[in-house]
Amino acid sequence: MQDTAKRIGARFLTLRRRLKYTQEQVAEKSGINSTYYGRVERGEANISLELLVSIANTLGVSLSELLDIEPEKDRAQLFAEFVTLLENTSDDELKLAYKVVRDVLR
């Protein structure tokens, strides 16, 4: 459960930063205490459905967009997904992907 709270909090952070809002601004516009909002964003506190809707409205996204989080994947899952992505590329895209990955991992 705490893993889910941390992923939801990280999603809040991403959306809040995209709007260049402070935690205090989101909390005020959502009608909650800024300390509590900070705890939620860090994954340290659970949040009610009512507050999820309020924060979604504040951030200008639907509830489904707000909760658009992916479960953590292990190394094997990531590798399999990466291979699948590469299998469905053109030769030029594959060469570009290779160069990008090579440069990132150097």
Secondary structure by P-SEA (a helix, b strand, c coil): caaaaaaaaaaaaaaaaaacccaaaaaaaacccaaaaaaaaaccccccaaaaaaaaaaacccccccccccccccaaaaaaaaaaaaaaccaaaaaaaaaaaaaaac
